[in-house]
């Protein structure tokens, strides 16, 4: 009896990743892996490249494209399709998923003269309706994980086969990747994997199909693997061992496996799920700790017993419950997708806007004629790039914790939105308001925007600004991730309690951690709420600000997360959002009126505060409207903080500052005039500290800069039934 072994190597780099990082991965993993396949023409394999990476390779590393073509022409490898910019299918609209699949299939066909028959499902996140979407786009099979079958009652041995899922006439084949092989390769000896397959082949009465599918980065880019895989020639020895066992084991492509199978594959109905690690990572930190404990100490039941509560549910939302920043970013992406599709439908329906396929835009006495189909396609590409999954979640890879990946999502969202606004309003000045519901976290978001800035205000979460979009540079200036408790933080504390400078295990990628000599346990602070803008804090007049960086402000008011009432005021020259709330500061009744003002043609906005003491007793405290910001170059050496146009703090975002008598703050990039300025109507005591998180990557524990907190503290003495006015203006400069 002959067994089949089909390997699939997955090549992907997220939108927004640094060129130098991708280039190194190419040198350490991609290029040597592909060159080794060239040296073993008898070894068949399957390759999946995301469209984002293929575009980059085509522009930057044409020698890799050339090898892919040669392997494909030989018939040695089969190329898989997928969604072009590697979104999680389950969290994007169906029409976007379908178009992204078609986009990559066309690209692969044009570049390599090969029509993909199979699809790589990002992170193996499966939902039953995907079978229909894949079938409609010409896909014949998909690669998932053996966990999908095990959750549906099959044994590990039974999963070594090909299956079919979907409704009649809409079905696709499923290749379940073997988790045991995924952990063995390349971390155990090359003989172990072959012995494992041989043992299962002897134990079964049918011809098994073994599927191995994993990241290509595993072969040279993950810690220690470059030396292991190529220095010690693990992969070459593995390929040789496969050829030595060709009397019972054939290496085949996926399509060859399907052609070879004589009987119709067994039909299965698959629950919504993913591979086990992904399911665990989506759990809250505390629950994740419990899972880790039980899995490690009660192995007799098997992991699936602990995950039964998330199988069959929309578990991906677990990441959004765990990280509100990811949920908000996802909802922003969906809102732009809806706007774009509405614009596309409007373009098709409204013939009066078209003249021979061209769109006539009129605004402020300006007439602009352009190809609307070209603009719509550009907008769609920006949207698809914003759907790249890597920035929306976190496991052992940086993901959501990496500022530059979130920045790429927002930049593409803003660029897509800017094109939509251009098609709607033209090239002149404009001002508009909108109201949208983002997730379940607030009572709605007020959007007010002009050509230069978009502001997103949430009355239900303290009347805060959740987003400030600089539409000249396409940056969200409040793209700050809060400090969340993670299950591995417990391990961080254990490591440094033992005073180890390094902690490293090398069983597999999920257990490779290095501390880099930094005491991360000193940075395990957590935020009780989102890092938004103009969060209204009140603190005692004798507050000790020593521990302000921990985020545990000694609050004496009840405004910071309260629900504010609001109304809109609009004139020809500006739009204002007026927010009001009555509450308490200690025993005194206090009313806050907070007014955001955005002019029609300006790269600036302002905030007017009116604090009214509604009690007889004099109110004496600090009023501290918290401001959180990120800049396009994060905390790099290129930024200087300038206080009152005099005092300079080079590399200021890296510093903790406590400065008195501040009336103006400027953030300046080297060799550029102004980047951002904040003016205060009166002197304040200004605190600044960087928001840093302890996260886990495939290489090490990392201390990531997420943003900067600026806390202006105004000494506020208001006599009974009197008012205090404070004005703050924010200006952006390109």
C-alpha positions as CSV (number, residue, x, y, z in Angstrom):
1,X,0.0,0.0,0.0
2,X,1.4,3.4,-1.0
3,X,1.0,6.5,1.0
4,X,0.9,10.1,-0.2
5,X,2.7,13.0,1.3
6,X,1.9,16.5,0.2
7,X,3.7,19.5,1.5
8,X,2.6,23.1,1.4
9,X,4.8,26.1,2.2
10,X,3.0,29.3,2.9
11,X,4.9,32.6,2.1
12,X,3.4,35.8,3.4
13,X,4.5,39.2,4.8
14,X,1.9,41.6,6.1
15,X,1.1,44.9,4.5
16,X,3.2,47.6,6.2
17,X,6.1,45.4,7.2
18,X,9.6,46.9,6.9
19,X,11.5,46.3,3.6
20,X,14.6,45.3,5.6
21,X,12.7,42.7,7.5
22,X,11.2,41.1,4.4
23,X,14.6,41.2,2.6
24,X,16.3,39.4,5.5
25,X,13.6,36.7,5.5
26,X,14.1,36.2,1.8
27,X,17.8,35.7,2.4
28,X,17.4,33.5,5.4
29,X,14.4,31.4,4.5
30,X,12.6,31.9,1.2
31,X,15.5,31.8,-1.3
32,X,17.4,28.9,0.3
33,X,14.1,26.9,0.6
34,X,13.3,27.4,-3.1
35,X,16.8,26.7,-4.2
36,X,16.8,23.5,-2.3
37,X,13.6,22.4,-4.1
38,X,15.4,23.1,-7.4
39,X,18.1,20.6,-6.3
40,X,15.5,17.9,-5.6
41,X,13.4,17.7,-8.7
42,X,11.9,14.4,-7.5
43,X,10.3,16.2,-4.4
44,X,6.9,17.6,-5.2
45,X,5.5,20.5,-3.1
46,X,2.8,23.1,-3.1
47,X,3.5,26.8,-2.7
48,X,1.2,29.6,-1.6
49,X,2.3,33.3,-1.9
50,X,0.1,36.1,-0.7
51,X,-0.5,38.8,-3.3
52,X,1.1,41.4,-1.0
53,X,4.4,39.4,-0.9
54,X,4.3,38.6,-4.7
55,X,4.0,42.3,-5.5
56,X,7.0,43.0,-3.3
57,X,9.0,40.2,-4.7
58,X,8.2,41.2,-8.2
59,X,9.6,44.7,-7.6
60,X,12.4,43.9,-5.2
61,X,13.5,40.2,-5.6
62,X,13.0,39.1,-9.2
63,X,15.3,36.2,-8.7
64,X,12.8,34.6,-6.4
65,X,10.0,35.1,-9.0
66,X,12.3,33.4,-11.6
67,X,12.7,30.3,-9.4
68,X,9.0,30.1,-8.7
69,X,8.4,30.1,-12.5
70,X,10.9,27.4,-13.1
71,X,9.5,25.2,-10.4
72,X,6.0,25.7,-11.8
73,X,7.1,25.0,-15.4
74,X,8.7,21.8,-14.2
75,X,5.5,20.6,-12.7
76,X,7.4,20.1,-9.5
77,X,5.2,22.6,-7.5
78,X,1.6,23.6,-7.6
79,X,0.7,27.2,-6.8
80,X,-2.3,27.9,-4.5
81,X,-4.6,30.9,-4.6
82,X,-6.1,32.8,-1.8
83,X,-7.2,36.3,-0.9
84,X,-4.7,38.8,-2.4
85,X,-3.9,40.7,0.8
86,X,-4.4,37.8,3.2
87,X,-7.5,38.8,5.2
88,X,-9.4,36.5,7.6
89,X,-12.3,35.5,5.3
90,X,-14.7,35.4,8.3
91,X,-14.3,39.1,9.1
92,X,-14.6,40.7,5.7
93,X,-17.7,41.2,3.6
94,X,-18.5,38.3,1.2
95,X,-18.1,40.5,-1.9
96,X,-14.6,41.6,-0.7
97,X,-13.6,38.0,-0.1
98,X,-14.7,36.9,-3.5
99,X,-13.0,39.8,-5.3
100,X,-9.7,39.3,-3.4
101,X,-9.7,35.6,-4.4
102,X,-10.3,36.5,-8.1
103,X,-7.6,39.2,-7.9
104,X,-4.9,36.8,-6.7
105,X,-6.0,34.0,-9.2
106,X,-5.6,36.5,-12.1
107,X,-2.3,37.7,-10.8
108,X,-0.9,34.1,-10.5
109,X,-2.2,33.2,-13.9
110,X,-0.7,36.3,-15.5
111,X,2.7,36.0,-13.7
112,X,3.2,32.2,-13.8
113,X,0.8,31.0,-16.5
114,X,-0.9,28.8,-13.9
115,X,-4.5,28.8,-12.7
116,X,-4.8,28.1,-9.0
117,X,-7.1,25.2,-8.1
118,X,-6.6,25.4,-4.4
119,X,-6.8,28.0,-1.7
120,X,-4.8,28.9,1.4
121,X,-7.2,29.8,4.2
122,X,-5.5,32.5,6.3
123,X,-4.9,31.2,9.9
124,X,-7.2,28.3,8.9
125,X,-10.1,30.3,10.2
126,X,-13.1,28.4,8.8
127,X,-16.8,29.1,8.5
128,X,-19.2,26.8,6.7
129,X,-20.3,29.4,4.1
130,X,-16.7,29.7,2.8
131,X,-17.2,26.5,0.8
132,X,-19.7,28.2,-1.4
133,X,-17.6,31.4,-1.8
134,X,-14.6,29.2,-2.8
135,X,-16.6,27.1,-5.2
136,X,-18.1,30.2,-6.9
137,X,-14.6,31.6,-7.5
138,X,-13.3,28.4,-9.2
139,X,-11.5,26.9,-6.2
140,X,-11.5,23.1,-6.0
141,X,-9.8,22.5,-2.6
142,X,-8.7,24.2,0.6
143,X,-6.0,23.6,3.2
144,X,-7.2,23.5,6.8
145,X,-6.0,21.9,10.0
146,X,-6.6,18.4,11.3
147,X,-8.2,20.1,14.4
148,X,-11.2,21.0,12.2
149,X,-11.9,17.3,11.6
150,X,-11.0,16.2,15.2
151,X,-13.6,18.7,16.5
152,X,-16.1,17.0,14.3
153,X,-15.5,13.6,15.9
154,X,-12.8,12.0,13.7
155,X,-9.8,10.4,15.1
156,X,-6.2,11.6,14.4
157,X,-5.6,8.6,12.1
158,X,-8.8,9.2,10.2
159,X,-7.7,12.8,9.4
160,X,-4.9,11.4,7.2
161,X,-7.0,11.6,4.1
162,X,-8.9,14.0,1.7
163,X,-12.4,15.1,2.6
164,X,-15.2,17.0,1.0
165,X,-17.4,19.7,2.5
166,X,-20.1,22.0,1.3
167,X,-23.6,21.6,-0.1
168,X,-24.4,19.5,-3.1
169,X,-23.0,21.1,-6.2
170,X,-21.1,23.6,-4.1
171,X,-18.6,21.4,-2.5
172,X,-14.8,21.6,-2.3
173,X,-12.1,19.2,-1.2
174,X,-10.3,19.6,2.2
175,X,-6.8,18.7,3.0
176,X,-6.3,18.7,6.8
177,X,-2.7,19.6,7.8
178,X,-1.3,17.2,10.3
179,X,-0.5,19.0,13.6
180,X,2.0,16.3,14.7
181,X,4.0,16.8,11.5
182,X,3.7,20.5,12.0
183,X,5.4,20.3,15.4
184,X,8.0,17.7,14.3
185,X,9.2,19.5,11.2
186,X,11.9,20.7,11.6
187,X,12.3,20.6,15.4
188,X,12.7,16.8,15.7
189,X,15.1,14.7,13.7
190,X,14.4,14.3,10.0
191,X,14.0,10.5,10.6
192,X,11.2,11.0,13.1
193,X,8.6,12.5,10.7
194,X,9.2,9.7,8.1
195,X,9.0,7.1,10.9
196,X,5.7,8.6,12.1
197,X,4.1,8.4,8.7
198,X,5.4,4.9,8.1
199,X,3.9,3.7,11.4
200,X,0.5,5.1,10.6
201,X,0.6,3.6,7.1
202,X,1.3,0.1,8.5
203,X,-1.5,0.5,11.0
204,X,-4.3,1.4,8.5
205,X,-6.0,-0.6,5.9
206,X,-6.3,2.3,3.4
207,X,-3.8,4.4,1.6
208,X,-3.3,7.5,3.8
209,X,-2.7,11.0,2.6
210,X,-0.4,13.0,4.9
211,X,-0.6,16.8,4.6
212,X,2.0,19.1,6.0
213,X,1.3,22.8,5.7
214,X,3.1,25.6,7.5
215,X,4.9,29.0,7.2
216,X,7.9,29.1,4.9
217,X,9.5,31.4,7.6
218,X,9.9,28.3,9.7
219,X,12.7,27.2,7.4
220,X,15.3,29.8,8.2
221,X,13.6,32.9,9.7
222,X,12.4,31.5,13.0
223,X,14.9,31.5,15.9
224,X,17.6,28.9,15.4
225,X,16.1,27.4,12.3
226,X,18.6,28.9,9.8
227,X,21.5,27.0,11.4
228,X,19.3,23.9,11.9
229,X,17.7,23.8,8.5
230,X,20.5,24.8,6.3
231,X,23.7,24.9,8.4
232,X,23.1,21.4,9.7
233,X,21.3,20.5,6.5
234,X,18.1,19.2,8.2
235,X,15.9,19.9,5.2
236,X,18.2,18.4,2.6
237,X,18.5,15.3,4.7
238,X,14.7,15.2,5.1
239,X,14.3,15.4,1.3
240,X,16.8,12.6,0.8
241,X,15.0,10.5,3.4
242,X,11.8,11.0,1.5
243,X,13.4,9.8,-1.7
244,X,14.9,6.8,0.0
245,X,11.4,5.7,1.1
246,X,9.8,6.1,-2.3
247,X,9.0,2.4,-2.3
248,X,5.9,3.2,-0.1
249,X,5.7,7.0,0.1
250,X,5.1,9.4,-2.8
251,X,5.5,13.2,-2.5
252,X,2.7,14.7,-4.6
253,X,1.0,18.0,-5.2
254,X,-2.6,18.5,-4.0
255,X,-4.1,18.1,-7.4
256,X,-2.1,14.9,-7.9
257,X,-3.5,13.6,-4.6
258,X,-7.0,14.2,-5.8
259,X,-6.4,12.5,-9.1
260,X,-4.8,9.5,-7.4
261,X,-7.7,9.0,-5.0
262,X,-9.9,6.2,-6.5
263,X,-13.0,6.5,-4.2
264,X,-15.0,9.7,-3.5
265,X,-13.7,11.5,-0.5
266,X,-15.7,11.3,2.7
267,X,-18.1,14.2,3.2
268,X,-17.9,16.2,6.4
269,X,-19.6,19.3,7.9
270,X,-17.1,21.6,9.5
271,X,-17.8,23.8,12.4
272,X,-16.5,27.4,12.6
273,X,-13.0,27.0,14.1
274,X,-9.3,27.3,13.4
275,X,-6.2,25.5,14.6
276,X,-5.9,25.0,18.3
277,X,-3.4,27.6,19.2
278,X,-5.4,30.3,17.4
279,X,-8.5,29.2,19.4
280,X,-6.6,29.6,22.6
281,X,-5.0,33.0,21.7
282,X,-8.5,34.4,21.2
283,X,-9.4,33.7,24.8
284,X,-9.1,36.4,27.5
285,X,-5.8,36.4,29.4
286,X,-7.1,34.9,32.6
287,X,-9.0,32.2,30.9
288,X,-6.0,31.4,28.7
289,X,-4.0,30.9,31.9
290,X,-6.5,28.4,33.1
291,X,-6.5,26.5,29.8
292,X,-2.7,26.3,29.9
293,X,-2.8,24.9,33.4
294,X,-5.4,22.2,32.6
295,X,-3.8,21.3,29.3
296,X,-0.5,20.8,31.0
297,X,-1.8,18.8,34.0
298,X,-4.8,16.8,32.8
299,X,-3.6,15.5,29.4
300,X,-5.7,12.4,29.6
301,X,-8.8,14.3,28.3
302,X,-7.1,15.9,25.3
303,X,-7.0,19.5,24.3
304,X,-10.3,19.4,22.4
305,X,-12.2,18.9,25.7
306,X,-11.1,22.4,26.9
307,X,-11.9,24.1,23.7
308,X,-15.4,22.7,23.2
309,X,-16.9,26.0,24.5
310,X,-15.4,28.0,21.6
311,X,-15.8,25.4,18.8
312,X,-18.9,26.2,16.7
313,X,-19.0,29.9,17.8
314,X,-17.8,33.0,16.1
315,X,-14.6,32.7,18.1
316,X,-12.7,35.3,16.1
317,X,-14.7,37.9,17.9
318,X,-12.8,36.8,21.0
319,X,-9.9,38.9,19.7
320,X,-12.2,41.9,19.5
321,X,-13.5,41.4,23.0
322,X,-10.0,41.0,24.2
323,X,-8.6,44.0,22.3
324,X,-11.2,46.9,21.8
325,X,-8.6,48.6,19.6
326,X,-8.8,45.7,17.1
327,X,-12.6,45.8,17.2
328,X,-12.6,49.5,16.5
329,X,-10.1,49.2,13.6
330,X,-12.1,46.3,12.2
331,X,-15.4,48.3,12.4
332,X,-13.6,51.2,10.7
333,X,-12.6,48.9,7.9
334,X,-16.1,47.6,7.5
335,X,-17.6,51.1,7.4
336,X,-15.2,52.1,4.6
337,X,-16.1,49.0,2.7
338,X,-19.8,49.8,3.0
339,X,-19.1,53.4,1.8
340,X,-17.1,52.1,-1.2
341,X,-19.7,49.6,-2.2
342,X,-22.4,52.3,-2.0
343,X,-20.3,54.5,-4.2
344,X,-19.8,51.7,-6.7
345,X,-23.6,51.0,-6.8
346,X,-24.3,54.8,-7.2
347,X,-21.8,55.0,-10.0
348,X,-23.6,52.1,-11.8
349,X,-27.1,53.5,-11.2
350,X,-26.6,57.2,-11.8
351,X,-26.0,57.7,-15.5
352,X,-26.1,61.4,-15.1
353,X,-22.7,61.3,-13.3
354,X,-21.1,59.5,-16.3
355,X,-20.0,60.6,-19.7
356,X,-18.4,57.8,-21.7
357,X,-17.1,56.1,-18.6
358,X,-15.8,59.4,-17.1
359,X,-17.0,61.1,-13.9
360,X,-17.7,64.8,-13.8
361,X,-17.2,66.3,-10.3
362,X,-18.3,69.8,-9.6
363,X,-17.6,71.7,-6.3
364,X,-16.9,75.3,-5.4
365,X,-17.0,76.3,-9.1
366,X,-14.3,73.8,-10.0
367,X,-15.0,71.1,-12.7
368,X,-12.8,68.0,-12.6
369,X,-13.1,65.2,-15.1
370,X,-11.5,61.9,-14.3
371,X,-11.9,58.2,-14.9
372,X,-14.2,57.1,-12.1
373,X,-13.5,53.4,-12.7
374,X,-9.8,53.9,-12.1
375,X,-10.5,55.8,-8.9
376,X,-12.9,53.1,-7.7
377,X,-10.3,50.4,-8.4
378,X,-7.6,52.4,-6.5
379,X,-10.0,52.7,-3.6
380,X,-10.7,49.0,-3.6
381,X,-7.0,48.2,-3.5
382,X,-6.6,50.5,-0.5
383,X,-9.6,48.7,1.2
384,X,-8.2,45.3,0.5
385,X,-4.8,46.2,1.9
386,X,-6.5,47.4,5.1
387,X,-8.1,43.9,5.4
388,X,-4.7,42.2,5.8
389,X,-5.3,40.1,9.0
390,X,-1.9,40.4,10.8
391,X,-2.6,43.7,12.6
392,X,-6.0,42.6,14.0
393,X,-4.9,39.9,16.4
394,X,-2.1,38.6,18.6
395,X,-0.8,35.2,19.5
396,X,2.9,34.5,19.7
397,X,3.6,36.8,16.7
398,X,3.7,40.6,17.3
399,X,0.6,41.3,15.2
400,X,-1.7,43.9,16.8
401,X,1.2,44.9,19.1
402,X,3.3,46.2,16.2
403,X,2.6,49.9,15.6
404,X,3.7,49.8,12.0
405,X,1.2,47.1,11.1
406,X,-1.7,49.0,12.6
407,X,-0.4,52.2,11.0
408,X,-0.6,50.4,7.6
409,X,-4.2,49.4,8.2
410,X,-5.2,53.0,9.1
411,X,-3.2,54.5,6.2
412,X,-5.1,52.4,3.7
413,X,-8.4,53.0,5.4
414,X,-7.8,56.8,5.3
415,X,-6.5,56.7,1.7
416,X,-9.6,54.7,0.6
417,X,-11.9,57.2,2.4
418,X,-10.1,60.2,1.0
419,X,-10.7,58.9,-2.6
420,X,-14.4,58.3,-1.7
421,X,-14.6,61.9,-0.4
422,X,-12.9,63.1,-3.6
423,X,-15.4,61.4,-5.8
424,X,-18.2,62.8,-3.7
425,X,-17.1,66.3,-3.0
426,X,-14.3,67.1,-5.5
427,X,-11.0,68.7,-5.0
428,X,-12.1,71.8,-3.1
429,X,-12.9,72.5,0.5
430,X,-15.7,70.6,2.2
431,X,-17.1,69.9,5.6
432,X,-19.5,67.1,6.6
433,X,-20.8,65.2,9.6
434,X,-21.9,61.6,10.0
435,X,-23.0,59.2,12.7
436,X,-22.0,55.6,12.9
437,X,-22.2,52.7,15.3
438,X,-18.8,50.9,15.8
439,X,-19.3,47.6,17.6
440,X,-20.9,47.3,21.0
441,X,-18.5,49.5,22.9
442,X,-20.2,52.8,22.6
443,X,-23.5,54.5,21.8
444,X,-22.4,55.7,18.5
445,X,-19.6,57.8,17.0
446,X,-20.0,61.3,15.6
447,X,-17.7,61.9,12.6
448,X,-16.9,65.5,11.5
449,X,-14.4,66.1,8.8
450,X,-13.0,68.5,6.3
451,X,-10.4,68.1,3.6
452,X,-7.5,67.9,6.0
453,X,-8.8,66.3,9.2
454,X,-11.4,63.7,10.3
455,X,-12.4,63.6,14.0
456,X,-14.3,60.6,15.6
457,X,-16.0,61.5,18.8
458,X,-17.6,59.0,21.1
459,X,-20.2,60.6,23.5
460,X,-20.9,57.3,25.3
461,X,-17.3,56.8,26.4
462,X,-16.5,60.1,28.1
463,X,-17.1,62.4,25.2
464,X,-13.6,61.5,23.9
465,X,-12.0,61.6,20.5
466,X,-11.2,58.0,19.4
467,X,-9.5,59.0,16.2
468,X,-7.8,62.0,14.6
469,X,-7.0,61.4,10.9
470,X,-4.3,63.5,9.3
471,X,-5.6,63.2,5.7
472,X,-2.5,64.8,4.2
473,X,-0.2,62.2,5.6
474,X,-2.9,59.5,5.9
475,X,-2.2,58.8,9.6
476,X,-4.5,58.2,12.6
477,X,-2.8,60.2,15.3
478,X,-4.5,58.2,18.1
479,X,-3.4,54.8,16.9
480,X,-2.4,53.8,20.4
481,X,-2.7,50.2,21.8
482,X,-3.5,50.1,25.5
483,X,-1.6,47.9,28.0
484,X,-3.5,44.6,28.2
485,X,-3.0,41.6,30.5
486,X,-1.6,38.6,28.6
487,X,-1.4,35.1,29.8
488,X,2.3,35.0,29.2
489,X,2.9,37.9,31.6
490,X,2.7,35.4,34.4
491,X,5.7,33.6,32.9
492,X,7.5,37.0,32.5
493,X,7.2,37.5,36.3
494,X,8.4,34.0,37.0
495,X,11.5,34.5,34.8
496,X,12.6,37.7,36.5
497,X,11.8,36.4,40.0
498,X,14.5,33.9,39.3
499,X,16.7,36.8,38.1
500,X,17.5,35.0,34.9
501,X,18.8,37.4,32.2
502,X,17.8,34.9,29.5
503,X,15.2,32.2,29.3
504,X,15.1,30.0,26.3
505,X,13.5,26.7,25.3
506,X,13.9,25.2,21.9
507,X,11.2,22.5,21.6
508,X,9.2,24.4,18.9
509,X,8.3,27.9,17.9
510,X,5.6,28.1,20.5
511,X,8.1,27.7,23.3
512,X,11.0,29.9,22.1
513,X,11.4,32.9,24.3
514,X,14.2,35.2,25.0
515,X,14.3,38.1,27.4
516,X,17.1,40.1,25.8
517,X,18.4,41.1,29.3
518,X,15.5,43.5,29.9
519,X,13.6,43.2,33.1
520,X,10.1,43.2,31.5
521,X,8.4,42.6,34.8
522,X,8.9,46.3,35.6
523,X,6.7,47.2,32.7
524,X,3.6,45.1,33.4
525,X,1.2,48.0,33.9
526,X,-2.4,47.7,32.7
527,X,-4.9,50.3,31.4
528,X,-8.4,50.3,32.7
529,X,-9.8,52.1,29.6
530,X,-8.8,53.0,26.1
531,X,-6.1,55.4,25.2
532,X,-8.2,58.1,23.7
533,X,-8.1,61.9,23.6
534,X,-9.6,64.5,25.9
535,X,-10.5,62.0,28.7
536,X,-11.7,64.2,31.5
537,X,-9.9,63.5,34.8
538,X,-10.2,65.3,38.1
539,X,-7.5,64.8,40.8
540,X,-6.9,66.1,44.3
541,X,-4.9,69.4,44.6
542,X,-2.3,67.4,46.7
543,X,-2.0,64.5,44.2
544,X,1.3,62.7,44.3
545,X,2.1,62.2,40.6
546,X,5.0,59.7,41.1
547,X,3.1,56.7,39.8
548,X,1.3,58.5,37.0
549,X,3.0,56.4,34.3
550,X,1.2,53.3,35.7
551,X,-2.0,54.8,34.5
552,X,-3.7,54.4,37.8
553,X,-4.8,58.1,38.2
554,X,-6.2,58.9,41.6
555,X,-9.6,59.9,40.2
556,X,-12.0,62.0,42.3
557,X,-14.5,62.7,39.5
558,X,-16.9,60.5,37.6
559,X,-16.4,61.9,34.1
560,X,-13.6,59.9,32.5
561,X,-15.9,57.1,31.2
562,X,-19.3,58.7,31.6
563,X,-21.9,59.1,28.9
564,X,-22.1,62.7,27.6
565,X,-25.1,64.3,26.0
566,X,-24.4,66.0,22.7
567,X,-25.6,68.3,19.9
568,X,-24.2,69.4,16.6
569,X,-23.8,73.0,15.5
570,X,-22.9,73.7,11.9
571,X,-22.2,77.0,10.1
572,X,-20.6,77.7,6.7
573,X,-17.2,78.1,8.4
574,X,-17.1,75.4,11.0
575,X,-18.9,72.4,12.6
576,X,-19.0,71.9,16.4
577,X,-19.9,69.0,18.6
578,X,-21.1,70.2,22.0
579,X,-21.0,67.6,24.8
580,X,-22.4,68.0,28.2
581,X,-22.3,66.1,31.4
582,X,-23.3,66.7,35.1
583,X,-21.4,64.7,37.6
584,X,-19.5,64.8,40.9
585,X,-16.0,65.8,41.9
586,X,-15.7,64.5,45.5
587,X,-19.0,65.8,47.1
588,X,-19.4,68.8,44.7
589,X,-21.8,68.8,41.8
590,X,-19.9,69.8,38.6
591,X,-21.1,70.3,35.0
592,X,-18.7,70.0,32.0
593,X,-19.4,71.5,28.6
594,X,-16.8,70.3,26.1
595,X,-17.0,71.8,22.6
596,X,-14.9,70.4,19.7
597,X,-14.7,72.9,16.8
598,X,-13.5,72.0,13.3
599,X,-13.2,74.8,10.7
600,X,-14.0,74.2,7.1
601,X,-10.6,74.9,5.6
602,X,-8.0,74.3,8.2
603,X,-5.6,71.6,9.4
604,X,-6.5,72.4,13.0
605,X,-9.3,72.0,15.5
606,X,-9.9,73.3,19.0
607,X,-11.6,72.2,22.3
608,X,-13.4,74.6,24.6
609,X,-14.0,73.5,28.1
610,X,-16.5,75.1,30.5
611,X,-16.3,73.8,34.1
612,X,-19.1,74.9,36.3
613,X,-19.2,74.4,40.0
614,X,-22.8,73.8,40.9
615,X,-22.2,73.7,44.6
616,X,-21.7,76.4,47.3
617,X,-18.3,75.0,48.4
618,X,-15.2,76.1,46.5
619,X,-13.8,73.4,44.3
620,X,-10.0,73.1,44.5
621,X,-8.4,70.3,42.4
622,X,-6.5,69.5,39.2
623,X,-8.4,69.2,36.0
624,X,-6.5,66.9,33.6
625,X,-7.8,66.3,30.0
626,X,-5.7,63.3,28.9
627,X,-4.2,63.3,25.4
628,X,-2.7,60.3,23.7
629,X,-0.9,60.6,20.4
630,X,1.2,58.6,18.0
631,X,3.3,60.0,15.2
632,X,4.1,58.5,11.7
633,X,7.6,57.6,12.8
634,X,6.6,56.4,16.2
635,X,9.2,57.0,18.9
636,X,12.1,57.4,16.5
637,X,15.1,59.7,17.0
638,X,13.7,62.1,14.5
639,X,11.3,63.8,16.9
640,X,11.9,66.6,19.3
641,X,9.5,67.9,21.9
642,X,9.6,71.7,22.2
643,X,8.0,73.4,25.3
644,X,6.9,77.0,25.1
645,X,9.0,77.4,21.9
646,X,12.1,77.3,24.1
647,X,12.9,74.1,26.0
648,X,13.8,71.2,23.7
649,X,13.7,67.5,24.5
650,X,15.5,65.5,21.7
651,X,14.1,62.0,21.3
652,X,11.3,63.3,23.5
653,X,8.9,60.5,23.0
654,X,11.2,58.1,24.8
655,X,11.3,60.3,28.0
656,X,9.1,60.7,31.0
657,X,8.6,64.4,31.6
658,X,7.2,66.6,34.4
659,X,7.2,70.2,33.4
660,X,5.6,73.3,35.0
661,X,4.1,76.4,33.4
662,X,3.5,74.9,29.9
663,X,1.3,76.9,27.5
664,X,2.5,75.4,24.2
665,X,3.8,72.0,23.1
666,X,5.3,71.4,19.7
667,X,6.3,68.0,18.2
668,X,8.8,68.7,15.5
669,X,10.5,66.3,13.1
670,X,14.1,67.0,12.3
671,X,14.5,69.2,9.2
672,X,10.7,69.8,9.1
673,X,9.1,73.0,10.5
674,X,6.1,71.9,12.6
675,X,4.5,68.5,12.7
676,X,2.0,69.1,15.5
677,X,1.3,71.8,17.9
678,X,-0.9,72.0,21.0
679,X,-1.7,75.4,22.6
680,X,-3.2,75.8,26.1
681,X,-5.1,79.0,27.1
682,X,-3.3,79.0,30.5
683,X,-0.3,77.5,32.2
684,X,-0.5,73.9,33.2
685,X,1.7,71.3,34.6
686,X,2.5,68.8,31.8
687,X,3.3,65.2,32.3
688,X,4.5,63.0,29.4
689,X,5.3,59.3,29.4
690,X,5.6,56.7,26.6
691,X,3.0,53.9,26.6
692,X,5.0,50.7,26.4
693,X,3.6,47.1,26.3
694,X,5.2,43.8,27.0
695,X,4.4,41.4,24.2
696,X,5.5,38.1,22.7
697,X,7.0,37.5,19.3
698,X,8.4,34.4,17.6
699,X,11.8,35.6,18.6
700,X,11.6,37.1,22.1
701,X,9.6,39.1,24.7
702,X,9.5,42.6,23.4
703,X,8.9,46.1,24.9
704,X,6.9,47.9,22.3
705,X,6.3,51.6,22.1
706,X,2.6,52.2,21.4
707,X,2.1,55.9,21.8
708,X,2.7,58.9,24.1
709,X,0.4,60.1,26.9
710,X,0.3,63.9,27.5
711,X,-1.4,64.9,30.7
712,X,-1.9,68.6,31.1
713,X,-2.9,69.3,34.7
714,X,-4.7,72.7,35.3
715,X,-4.9,73.8,38.9
716,X,-8.6,74.5,39.1
717,X,-10.1,76.7,41.9
718,X,-13.7,77.5,41.2
719,X,-15.8,79.3,43.8
720,X,-19.4,78.2,44.4
721,X,-21.7,78.5,41.4
722,X,-18.9,79.9,39.3
723,X,-17.3,78.8,36.0
724,X,-13.9,78.2,34.6
725,X,-13.0,78.3,30.9
726,X,-10.1,76.4,29.3
727,X,-9.2,76.5,25.6
728,X,-7.0,74.0,23.8
729,X,-6.1,74.1,20.1
730,X,-4.4,71.4,18.1
731,X,-2.7,72.2,14.8
732,X,-1.3,69.8,12.2
733,X,1.4,70.7,9.7
734,X,2.7,68.7,6.8
